[in-house]
Amino acid sequence: MSTTQSERLRGLLTPLVSARDLDLEEIEVTPAGKRRVLRIVVDSDDGVQLDACAELSRAVSQTLDETDVMGGAPYVLEVTSPGADRPLTEPRHYRRATGRLMKAQLVEGGELLARIVAVDDDGLDLEVPGVKGRKPTERRLAFSEISKARVEIEFNRKSSEKQNDESQEEA
């Protein structure tokens, strides 16, 4: 997708997304046979419901029909939320992942697997799991120390940890 088209799409779609209290995470146009796929990824602190995606999709479709930003070639519109394996790149991504396990590649080298306990403007408070029966340790990590990070999917998380997260969400 050309920078000009990307900028025009972002300028056109950001107000539609923001009006629904969502964040515009990504816009991607990819070829798919004789068509193109316009994928719009949105998120919010409360997650994204299917109804919100459908409503936004209708509004985006109408707006795109009224402009020439996609040109004359046919395209398929997809409005979606980010996948579970989405990279954590913004402070809001880390905030939304509080309580989750993340794997980070560190700028200084090496990898860190830790649970996000708290997030502020400068970085993260983490709980690093203990090894071989040792207790977990706390660690502070500045955003500037992270080169890449993403949430680790947990299939066998202890039920007590899930209950703690659920009770924190209700508070």
Backbone as ProteinMPNN parsed JSONL, in Angstrom:
{"seq_chain_A": "MSTTQSERLRGLLTPLVSARDLDLEEIEVTPAGKRRVLRIVVDSDDGVQLDACAELSRAVSQTLDETDVMGGAPYVLEVTSPGADRPLTEPRHYRRATGRLMKAQLVEGGELLARIVAVDDDGLDLEVPGVKGRKPTERRLAFSEISKARVEIEFNRKSSEKQNDESQEEA", "coords_chain_A": {"N_chain_A": [[0.864, -1.175, 0.0], [0.618, 2.169, -0.877], [2.278, 4.959, 0.633], [0.877, 7.342, 0.472], [-1.771, 6.449, 0.001], [-2.127, 4.998, 2.348], [-1.891, 7.037, 4.281], [-4.071, 8.63, 3.523], [-6.204, 6.84, 3.952], [-5.924, 6.412, 6.728], [-6.369, 9.028, 7.686], [-9.011, 9.355, 6.868], [-10.359, 7.268, 8.168], [-9.737, 7.317, 10.909], [-11.342, 9.256, 12.421], [-13.869, 7.949, 12.293], [-13.387, 5.582, 13.68], [-12.491, 6.515, 16.193], [-14.79, 7.83, 17.07], [-16.272, 5.779, 18.014], [-15.11, 5.07, 20.337], [-12.815, 3.516, 19.988], [-9.495, 2.312, 19.183], [-7.499, 2.867, 16.367], [-5.573, 0.482, 15.182], [-4.228, -0.725, 13.026], [-3.924, -0.546, 9.471], [-4.271, -2.28, 6.537], [-3.628, -3.101, 3.224], [-3.88, -5.671, 1.017], [-3.047, -7.684, -1.834], [-5.361, -9.998, -3.279], [-5.816, -12.266, -5.336], [-7.797, -11.198, -8.002], [-8.796, -9.177, -6.603], [-8.49, -6.89, -3.803], [-7.68, -6.893, -0.313], [-8.835, -4.987, 2.261], [-7.868, -4.546, 5.374], [-8.812, -3.616, 8.535], [-7.724, -3.005, 11.681], [-8.866, -2.797, 14.933], [-9.033, -1.754, 18.388], [-9.69, -1.66, 21.958], [-9.657, -0.557, 25.403], [-11.503, -2.13, 26.684], [-11.737, -4.291, 25.082], [-13.013, -5.573, 21.928], [-16.187, -5.862, 20.686], [-18.156, -8.052, 18.637], [-20.431, -6.841, 17.508], [-19.645, -4.158, 17.511], [-17.576, -4.203, 15.635], [-19.065, -4.878, 13.354], [-20.799, -2.667, 13.124], [-18.933, -0.603, 12.754], [-17.794, -1.495, 10.377], [-19.926, -1.146, 8.554], [-20.115, 1.67, 8.597], [-17.56, 2.406, 7.68], [-17.58, 1.23, 5.143], [-19.616, 2.714, 3.87], [-18.444, 5.273, 3.945], [-16.107, 4.833, 2.417], [-17.298, 4.246, -0.027], [-18.166, 6.73, -0.725], [-15.913, 8.094, -1.399], [-12.821, 8.211, -3.337], [-10.669, 6.851, -2.405], [-9.904, 4.153, -2.39], [-9.702, 3.631, -5.03], [-10.683, 2.306, -8.294], [-10.615, -0.446, -8.425], [-11.88, -3.661, -7.366], [-12.468, -4.558, -3.922], [-12.214, -6.246, -0.739], [-13.597, -5.685, 2.383], [-12.438, -5.884, 5.671], [-13.054, -5.712, 9.056], [-11.593, -5.941, 12.124], [-10.502, -7.257, 15.333], [-7.337, -7.155, 17.106], [-5.206, -10.029, 16.913], [-4.434, -12.668, 19.277], [-1.718, -12.998, 19.266], [-0.584, -10.593, 18.652], [1.964, -8.128, 18.313], [3.272, -6.313, 21.122], [3.421, -3.005, 21.146], [2.813, -0.427, 21.879], [2.325, 1.625, 24.815], [-0.379, 1.355, 25.646], [-1.014, -1.194, 24.735], [0.44, -2.858, 26.43], [-0.763, -2.151, 28.846], [-3.328, -3.138, 28.448], [-2.724, -5.78, 28.498], [-2.196, -6.402, 31.099], [-1.66, -8.608, 33.763], [-1.278, -10.746, 32.155], [0.982, -13.147, 30.668], [4.073, -12.352, 29.201], [6.466, -12.387, 26.525], [9.542, -10.977, 26.045], [11.935, -9.522, 23.9], [14.999, -8.248, 24.694], [16.667, -5.09, 24.475], [19.334, -5.034, 25.235], [20.009, -7.581, 24.686], [19.093, -11.012, 24.873], [16.249, -12.711, 26.37], [13.118, -12.315, 27.989], [10.741, -13.763, 30.039], [7.8, -13.019, 31.541], [5.187, -12.025, 33.867], [2.917, -9.398, 33.409], [2.436, -6.987, 35.757], [1.863, -4.322, 36.439], [1.488, -1.182, 34.704], [2.921, 1.872, 33.676], [3.615, 5.253, 32.557], [6.335, 5.067, 31.962], [7.21, 2.414, 31.944], [7.117, -1.096, 32.852], [5.963, -3.09, 35.588], [6.933, -6.194, 36.594], [6.408, -9.719, 37.14], [8.588, -12.189, 37.477], [8.639, -15.538, 36.729], [9.54, -18.093, 39.074], [12.245, -20.466, 38.972], [12.526, -23.969, 39.0], [11.031, -24.499, 41.43], [11.562, -22.208, 42.904], [10.602, -19.019, 44.288], [8.651, -16.521, 42.567], [10.115, -13.496, 41.197], [10.248, -9.908, 41.459], [10.424, -7.399, 38.921], [11.443, -4.412, 37.343], [10.914, -2.903, 34.242], [11.856, -0.766, 31.739], [10.21, 0.794, 28.96], [12.016, 1.482, 26.991], [13.932, -0.484, 27.166], [13.002, -2.65, 25.844], [12.975, -4.479, 22.889], [11.296, -6.069, 21.294], [8.062, -7.443, 21.923], [5.505, -9.727, 22.975], [2.326, -11.141, 23.877], [2.21, -14.175, 25.639], [0.518, -17.099, 24.974], [-1.4, -18.89, 27.245], [-2.194, -22.092, 28.018], [-2.452, -23.768, 30.15], [-2.857, -22.38, 32.543], [-2.845, -21.776, 36.018], [-5.774, -22.274, 37.997], [-6.176, -20.605, 40.217], [-4.766, -18.303, 39.562], [-6.264, -17.393, 37.381], [-8.699, -16.868, 38.664], [-7.9, -14.78, 40.365], [-7.302, -12.803, 38.459], [-9.847, -12.466, 37.327], [-11.288, -11.491, 39.508], [-9.973, -9.1, 39.863], [-10.658, -7.808, 37.523], [-13.371, -7.396, 37.914], [-13.407, -5.526, 39.931]], "CA_chain_A": [[0.0, 0.0, 0.0], [1.436, 3.37, -0.945], [2.212, 5.827, 1.806], [-0.197, 8.299, 0.247], [-3.036, 5.768, 0.232], [-2.165, 4.685, 3.772], [-2.174, 8.294, 5.0], [-5.448, 9.034, 3.216], [-7.098, 5.924, 4.66], [-5.827, 6.69, 8.165], [-7.047, 10.301, 7.914], [-10.437, 9.164, 6.626], [-10.96, 6.283, 9.066], [-9.493, 7.602, 12.328], [-12.517, 9.839, 13.096], [-14.932, 6.94, 12.412], [-12.981, 4.641, 14.729], [-12.456, 7.25, 17.46], [-16.162, 8.146, 17.461], [-16.816, 4.578, 18.669], [-14.204, 4.817, 21.47], [-11.877, 2.472, 19.611], [-8.19, 2.745, 18.686], [-7.135, 2.327, 15.06], [-4.274, -0.146, 15.382], [-3.533, -1.06, 11.792], [-4.634, -0.568, 8.193], [-3.446, -3.07, 5.635], [-4.233, -3.454, 1.945], [-3.088, -6.735, 0.404], [-3.679, -8.278, -3.013], [-5.968, -11.322, -3.115], [-6.302, -12.594, -6.675], [-8.162, -10.008, -8.766], [-9.281, -8.188, -5.639], [-7.603, -6.536, -2.698], [-8.313, -6.98, 1.003], [-8.572, -3.865, 3.161], [-8.05, -5.028, 6.744], [-8.744, -2.551, 9.532], [-7.63, -3.617, 13.005], [-9.234, -1.855, 15.987], [-8.976, -2.303, 19.737], [-10.035, -0.729, 23.029], [-9.313, -1.067, 26.728], [-12.514, -3.118, 27.068], [-11.851, -5.277, 24.015], [-13.877, -5.185, 20.82], [-17.297, -6.787, 20.494], [-18.507, -8.325, 17.247], [-21.38, -5.814, 17.066], [-18.892, -2.925, 17.256], [-16.899, -4.405, 14.347], [-20.081, -4.826, 12.294], [-21.25, -1.276, 12.988], [-17.83, 0.158, 12.154], [-17.66, -1.956, 8.999], [-20.949, -0.457, 7.756], [-19.754, 3.089, 8.491], [-16.368, 2.492, 6.822], [-18.011, 0.903, 3.786], [-20.332, 3.876, 3.344], [-17.478, 6.355, 3.76], [-15.242, 4.489, 1.288], [-18.114, 4.358, -1.24], [-18.326, 8.16, -1.026], [-14.603, 8.645, -1.766], [-12.077, 7.409, -4.311], [-9.399, 6.484, -1.768], [-9.551, 2.779, -2.752], [-9.621, 3.513, -6.48], [-11.79, 1.612, -8.961], [-10.488, -1.91, -8.358], [-12.686, -4.238, -6.295], [-11.771, -4.915, -2.68], [-12.997, -6.845, 0.339], [-13.36, -4.955, 3.63], [-12.45, -6.657, 6.911], [-12.837, -4.957, 10.294], [-11.309, -6.985, 13.093], [-9.699, -6.915, 16.505], [-6.022, -7.781, 16.974], [-5.103, -11.417, 17.366], [-3.767, -12.888, 20.561], [-0.271, -12.958, 19.094], [-0.2, -9.271, 18.178], [3.09, -7.546, 19.044], [3.021, -5.217, 22.056], [4.271, -1.924, 20.655], [2.403, 0.831, 22.494], [2.003, 1.469, 26.242], [-1.754, 0.885, 25.836], [-1.024, -2.634, 24.51], [0.922, -3.468, 27.67], [-1.797, -1.911, 29.863], [-4.423, -4.07, 28.169], [-2.229, -7.137, 28.761], [-1.881, -6.549, 32.524], [-2.07, -9.906, 34.28], [-0.923, -11.774, 31.174], [2.38, -13.51, 30.522], [4.629, -11.827, 27.952], [7.848, -12.699, 26.191], [10.159, -9.769, 25.504], [13.322, -9.489, 23.45], [15.563, -7.06, 25.314], [17.613, -4.323, 23.673], [20.68, -5.448, 25.642], [20.17, -8.978, 24.298], [18.402, -11.943, 25.747], [14.808, -12.807, 26.346], [12.526, -12.303, 29.318], [9.375, -14.249, 30.14], [7.318, -12.487, 32.816], [3.796, -11.605, 33.932], [2.766, -7.95, 33.562], [1.718, -6.693, 36.997], [1.381, -2.941, 36.352], [2.06, -0.406, 33.607], [2.794, 3.319, 33.791], [4.129, 5.955, 31.378], [7.745, 4.779, 31.714], [7.515, 1.002, 31.752], [6.323, -2.186, 33.394], [6.318, -3.864, 36.766], [6.78, -7.571, 36.164], [6.669, -10.841, 38.029], [9.345, -13.192, 36.731], [8.394, -16.836, 37.366], [10.678, -18.78, 39.671], [12.678, -21.666, 38.276], [12.762, -25.14, 39.853], [10.434, -24.36, 42.75], [11.868, -20.926, 43.541], [9.518, -18.041, 44.257], [8.768, -15.489, 41.534], [10.779, -12.254, 41.603], [9.718, -8.696, 40.833], [11.39, -6.686, 38.088], [10.987, -3.21, 36.652], [11.465, -2.858, 32.896], [11.469, 0.436, 31.004], [9.847, 0.531, 27.568], [13.225, 1.65, 26.174], [14.743, -1.696, 27.276], [12.321, -3.715, 25.107], [13.034, -4.341, 21.435], [10.065, -6.696, 20.798], [7.333, -8.189, 22.951], [4.152, -10.195, 22.659], [1.686, -11.944, 24.923], [2.345, -15.627, 25.525], [-0.747, -17.778, 25.193], [-1.296, -19.875, 28.319], [-3.246, -23.097, 27.954], [-2.549, -24.498, 31.412], [-2.707, -21.429, 33.636], [-3.463, -22.251, 37.254], [-7.101, -21.691, 38.201], [-6.111, -19.524, 41.207], [-4.341, -17.093, 38.853], [-7.409, -16.928, 36.599], [-9.668, -16.283, 39.594], [-7.368, -13.485, 40.794], [-7.483, -11.863, 37.355], [-11.27, -12.184, 37.167], [-11.737, -10.639, 40.609], [-9.421, -7.761, 39.62], [-11.436, -7.206, 36.438], [-14.678, -6.996, 38.437], [-13.224, -4.39, 40.839]], "C_chain_A": [[0.899, 1.223, 0.0], [1.244, 4.216, 0.306], [1.066, 6.81, 1.666], [-1.559, 7.654, 0.517], [-3.195, 5.446, 1.719], [-2.525, 5.921, 4.592], [-3.605, 8.744, 4.76], [-6.453, 8.149, 3.941], [-7.102, 6.215, 6.156], [-6.564, 7.992, 8.495], [-8.559, 10.185, 7.792], [-11.091, 8.302, 7.712], [-10.78, 6.592, 10.547], [-10.701, 8.244, 13.011], [-13.669, 8.837, 13.279], [-14.646, 5.974, 13.564], [-13.038, 5.322, 16.097], [-13.854, 7.563, 17.972], [-16.825, 6.968, 18.18], [-15.952, 4.15, 19.861], [-13.286, 3.631, 21.221], [-10.562, 3.104, 19.173], [-7.946, 2.078, 17.341], [-5.714, 1.791, 15.166], [-3.513, -0.342, 14.078], [-4.474, -0.959, 10.603], [-3.719, -1.285, 7.221], [-4.239, -3.36, 4.372], [-3.32, -4.485, 1.293], [-3.804, -7.287, -0.812], [-4.219, -9.666, -2.679], [-6.602, -11.697, -4.443], [-6.576, -11.315, -7.453], [-8.672, -8.888, -7.873], [-8.16, -7.801, -4.685], [-8.4, -6.715, -1.406], [-7.866, -5.764, 1.802], [-8.911, -4.347, 4.56], [-7.813, -3.875, 7.707], [-8.776, -3.22, 10.9], [-7.891, -2.541, 14.047], [-9.193, -2.551, 17.337], [-9.47, -1.245, 20.712], [-9.634, -1.355, 24.356], [-10.271, -2.165, 27.173], [-12.644, -4.247, 26.053], [-12.812, -4.771, 22.95], [-14.933, -6.261, 20.623], [-17.605, -6.932, 19.007], [-19.464, -7.265, 16.695], [-20.668, -4.502, 16.738], [-18.148, -3.033, 15.927], [-17.885, -4.286, 13.188], [-20.55, -3.397, 12.054], [-20.169, -0.422, 12.32], [-17.653, -0.227, 10.689], [-18.673, -1.267, 8.088], [-20.587, 1.013, 7.538], [-18.556, 3.28, 7.567], [-16.756, 2.237, 5.375], [-18.716, 2.091, 3.136], [-19.368, 5.02, 3.042], [-16.572, 6.08, 2.566], [-15.997, 4.588, -0.032], [-18.248, 5.811, -1.681], [-17.015, 8.813, -1.458], [-13.956, 7.76, -2.822], [-10.764, 6.874, -3.728], [-8.964, 5.052, -2.108], [-9.452, 2.583, -4.264], [-10.784, 2.715, -7.039], [-11.741, 0.107, -8.85], [-11.309, -2.466, -7.188], [-11.831, -4.602, -5.065], [-12.767, -5.531, -1.699], [-12.608, -6.104, 1.611], [-13.452, -5.909, 4.812], [-12.185, -5.707, 8.062], [-12.707, -5.991, 11.395], [-10.584, -6.435, 14.314], [-8.353, -7.611, 16.356], [-6.044, -9.219, 17.479], [-4.35, -11.513, 18.681], [-2.255, -12.779, 20.449], [0.239, -11.617, 18.572], [0.994, -8.749, 18.978], [2.625, -6.424, 19.981], [3.973, -4.095, 21.668], [3.978, -0.578, 21.308], [2.146, 0.611, 23.985], [0.584, 0.946, 26.478], [-1.861, -0.623, 25.609], [-0.596, -3.376, 25.777], [-0.136, -3.327, 28.773], [-2.947, -2.902, 29.684], [-4.026, -5.518, 28.458], [-1.857, -7.346, 30.226], [-2.481, -7.86, 33.041], [-1.688, -11.056, 33.369], [0.588, -12.007, 31.179], [2.876, -12.951, 29.2], [6.056, -12.323, 27.787], [8.42, -11.463, 25.511], [11.583, -10.062, 25.053], [13.891, -8.181, 23.984], [16.588, -6.409, 24.403], [19.041, -4.775, 23.957], [20.997, -6.88, 25.227], [19.465, -9.861, 25.304], [16.9, -11.797, 25.669], [14.3, -12.831, 27.786], [11.089, -12.78, 29.21], [8.873, -13.819, 31.51], [5.85, -12.098, 32.698], [3.751, -10.098, 34.16], [1.887, -7.695, 34.783], [1.099, -5.295, 36.937], [2.123, -2.225, 35.232], [1.874, 1.07, 33.923], [3.429, 3.953, 32.548], [5.553, 5.567, 31.001], [8.051, 3.316, 31.442], [6.587, 0.082, 32.506], [6.871, -2.682, 34.726], [5.97, -5.303, 36.416], [6.98, -8.549, 37.308], [7.318, -11.916, 37.171], [9.156, -14.534, 37.436], [9.678, -17.434, 37.937], [11.001, -20.051, 38.899], [12.935, -22.76, 39.307], [12.279, -24.923, 41.28], [10.749, -23.063, 43.474], [10.694, -19.984, 43.381], [9.737, -17.052, 43.107], [9.475, -14.248, 42.089], [10.146, -11.082, 40.869], [10.825, -8.041, 40.009], [10.709, -5.495, 37.446], [11.675, -3.185, 35.296], [10.947, -1.607, 32.202], [11.113, 0.056, 29.566], [11.079, 0.585, 26.669], [14.137, 0.424, 26.217], [14.18, -2.851, 26.44], [12.464, -3.469, 23.605], [11.799, -4.941, 20.772], [9.395, -7.403, 21.959], [5.983, -8.624, 22.411], [3.64, -11.041, 23.807], [1.932, -13.419, 24.61], [0.991, -16.252, 25.842], [-0.532, -18.869, 26.243], [-2.48, -20.827, 28.243], [-3.459, -23.792, 29.289], [-2.34, -23.589, 32.608], [-3.45, -21.934, 34.866], [-4.788, -21.538, 37.489], [-7.075, -20.565, 39.224], [-5.667, -18.219, 40.56], [-5.488, -16.522, 38.041], [-8.426, -16.251, 37.498], [-9.2, -14.916, 40.097], [-7.567, -12.438, 39.719], [-8.951, -11.477, 37.214], [-11.771, -11.279, 38.284], [-11.184, -9.231, 40.462], [-10.208, -7.05, 38.538], [-12.778, -6.691, 36.945], [-14.567, -5.754, 39.311], [-13.191, -3.073, 40.108]], "O_chain_A": [[1.84, 1.305, 0.79], [0.191, 4.189, 0.944], [0.359, 7.084, 2.636], [-2.404, 8.247, 1.187], [-4.28, 5.607, 2.278], [-3.364, 5.856, 5.491], [-4.28, 9.191, 5.688], [-7.441, 8.644, 4.483], [-8.162, 6.259, 6.779], [-7.303, 8.05, 9.477], [-9.3, 10.838, 8.527], [-12.22, 8.561, 8.127], [-11.598, 6.167, 11.363], [-11.063, 7.809, 14.104], [-14.364, 8.869, 14.295], [-15.544, 5.602, 14.319], [-13.576, 4.759, 17.051], [-14.083, 7.561, 19.181], [-17.826, 7.147, 18.874], [-16.049, 3.018, 20.334], [-13.012, 2.842, 22.125], [-10.517, 4.287, 18.834], [-8.158, 0.875, 17.188], [-4.759, 2.565, 15.233], [-2.299, -0.149, 14.027], [-5.666, -1.247, 10.71], [-2.542, -0.948, 7.093], [-5.383, -3.811, 4.437], [-2.143, -4.222, 1.046], [-5.033, -7.355, -0.83], [-3.621, -10.41, -1.903], [-7.794, -11.469, -4.653], [-5.709, -10.448, -7.56], [-8.944, -7.783, -8.341], [-7.044, -8.315, -4.756], [-9.631, -6.693, -1.41], [-6.672, -5.538, 1.996], [-10.079, -4.535, 4.9], [-6.757, -3.243, 7.697], [-9.734, -3.916, 11.238], [-7.231, -1.502, 14.056], [-9.304, -3.774, 17.425], [-9.649, -0.083, 20.347], [-9.31, -2.54, 24.422], [-9.893, -3.037, 27.956], [-13.556, -5.068, 26.149], [-13.357, -3.673, 23.061], [-14.609, -7.431, 20.417], [-17.336, -6.025, 18.22], [-19.326, -6.84, 15.549], [-21.047, -3.811, 15.792], [-18.093, -2.063, 15.17], [-17.581, -3.671, 12.166], [-20.683, -2.969, 10.907], [-20.459, 0.379, 11.432], [-17.389, 0.635, 9.851], [-18.332, -0.851, 6.981], [-20.732, 1.538, 6.434], [-18.535, 4.21, 6.761], [-16.308, 2.95, 4.477], [-18.442, 2.429, 1.985], [-19.47, 5.661, 1.996], [-16.293, 6.986, 1.781], [-15.417, 4.97, -1.049], [-18.423, 6.093, -2.867], [-17.015, 9.981, -1.846], [-14.474, 6.696, -3.16], [-9.859, 6.493, -4.47], [-7.766, 4.766, -2.114], [-9.151, 1.482, -4.726], [-11.766, 2.471, -6.337], [-12.73, -0.561, -9.15], [-11.423, -1.823, -6.145], [-10.643, -4.907, -5.175], [-13.98, -5.359, -1.816], [-11.423, -5.917, 1.886], [-14.424, -6.653, 4.944], [-11.197, -4.973, 8.048], [-13.596, -6.821, 11.586], [-10.116, -5.297, 14.319], [-8.227, -8.551, 15.572], [-6.82, -9.565, 18.37], [-3.716, -10.558, 19.128], [-1.582, -12.496, 21.44], [1.372, -11.523, 18.102], [1.033, -8.912, 20.197], [1.696, -5.683, 19.661], [5.186, -4.215, 21.839], [4.824, 0.316, 21.285], [1.782, -0.496, 24.38], [0.362, 0.174, 27.411], [-2.708, -1.274, 26.22], [-1.189, -4.388, 26.149], [-0.376, -4.262, 29.536], [-3.473, -3.437, 30.66], [-4.887, -6.378, 28.641], [-1.26, -8.368, 30.565], [-3.645, -8.172, 32.79], [-1.766, -12.218, 33.769], [1.361, -11.166, 31.638], [2.188, -13.058, 28.185], [6.751, -12.632, 28.755], [7.865, -10.963, 24.532], [12.337, -10.757, 25.735], [13.319, -7.116, 23.749], [17.289, -7.088, 23.653], [19.859, -4.886, 23.044], [22.126, -7.342, 25.396], [19.272, -9.478, 26.458], [16.359, -10.907, 25.012], [14.986, -13.316, 28.686], [10.313, -12.273, 28.399], [9.444, -14.203, 32.53], [5.332, -11.873, 31.605], [4.471, -9.579, 35.014], [0.737, -8.132, 34.834], [-0.049, -5.103, 37.335], [3.233, -2.605, 34.859], [0.809, 1.482, 34.381], [3.745, 3.248, 31.589], [5.946, 5.719, 29.845], [9.043, 3.003, 30.783], [5.432, 0.414, 32.771], [8.08, -2.69, 34.956], [4.851, -5.597, 35.995], [7.633, -8.245, 38.307], [6.697, -12.477, 36.268], [9.478, -14.658, 38.617], [10.756, -17.297, 37.359], [10.132, -20.636, 38.253], [13.499, -22.497, 40.368], [13.03, -25.139, 42.232], [10.238, -22.843, 44.572], [9.89, -20.125, 42.46], [10.875, -16.781, 42.724], [9.439, -13.985, 43.291], [9.577, -11.245, 39.79], [12.004, -8.119, 40.354], [9.543, -5.563, 37.055], [12.88, -3.418, 35.204], [9.737, -1.41, 32.089], [11.661, -0.902, 29.022], [11.181, -0.171, 25.703], [15.034, 0.304, 25.382], [14.805, -3.906, 26.337], [12.123, -2.397, 23.107], [11.299, -4.389, 19.791], [10.062, -7.903, 22.865], [5.402, -7.993, 21.528], [4.411, -11.583, 24.599], [1.866, -13.842, 23.457], [0.394, -15.953, 26.876], [0.399, -19.667, 26.142], [-3.63, -20.414, 28.386], [-4.53, -24.346, 29.535], [-1.711, -23.989, 33.587], [-4.558, -22.459, 34.757], [-4.914, -20.344, 37.217], [-7.88, -19.639, 39.119], [-6.126, -17.146, 40.951], [-5.678, -15.306, 38.006], [-8.96, -15.196, 37.157], [-10.007, -13.997, 40.241], [-7.957, -11.308, 40.015], [-9.271, -10.307, 37.007], [-12.59, -10.394, 38.041], [-11.827, -8.266, 40.876], [-10.412, -5.838, 38.608], [-13.272, -5.67, 36.468], [-15.533, -4.998, 39.426], [-13.043, -2.023, 40.733]]}, "name": "protein", "num_of_chains": 1, "seq": "MSTTQSERLRGLLTPLVSARDLDLEEIEVTPAGKRRVLRIVVDSDDGVQLDACAELSRAVSQTLDETDVMGGAPYVLEVTSPGADRPLTEPRHYRRATGRLMKAQLVEGGELLARIVAVDDDGLDLEVPGVKGRKPTERRLAFSEISKARVEIEFNRKSSEKQNDESQEEA"}
